[in-house]
Amino acid sequence: MIDDRDDAGLEALFRAARGAEAPGDDLVARVLADAAEVQAELTAAPAPRPRAGRGWLGGLVQTIGGWPAVSGVTLAGLAGLAIGFSAPDLVDSWSGGQIWTLSGGAGTMPEIGALWDGTWEETGDV
């Protein structure tokens, strides 16, 4: 926390504001008239209605943050899948070998044929 502030410039501004004359009555009347006109326009305008037919998917999209947020999350998920499938050994090296360790040394991806003949399941790695 800063305790050694030089507030001389700020104090000079406050002194100048205290010494300034008050705004004239005509200026105050014009400002108040403008404010009353704006308030009248706002109360006369109908409140916006929600669009019909948005449904639960539209509500979910709006909850997430709209279509830009949904597309960003989708892109991040697809990029993660692409990186994981194209270079699983690289992803394992980024994790410090944890995927290899957790899989019991079976590797990051089984051979595709092992999924059909059941050899990968028999080793107990599933």
Steps between C-alpha positions, in 0.01 A plus 500: 500500500629845413498749786734767364271663243539851373146634501590863437366493144178335610451749782549786254222359281268468799573862605423618147174305500399643836570852380306462175166670477184292500333437165232749401130435543444490122760222458346296781152546348620383155672192645190406700278552193724271294493237776119513519477459120730196503305342787172554316640331186620202703171446677301537175706240312370143532723251674677262262332160483701182487503333162254218466613153406849521648456171686728325743797492260486877452481546876800272549700687237418832666597359841841396369558843349351491153616344177854646516559320832348175372718508189811568710431209733428275201823603328704437814345155543560401139857628514561290812358191331709558188820544698423196717428271207772622267788501749414301814867438584567873483210567735635230732841667502335832584331334798833367624420139411190485717278355228747213441521439876126508556435265209722236658760522226251408229570819312287798428295337224439130448546348161172527314488122446533438874167667553326234286681184600479573873873474576515848642209431736653171617812673627290693752585842366141600435 
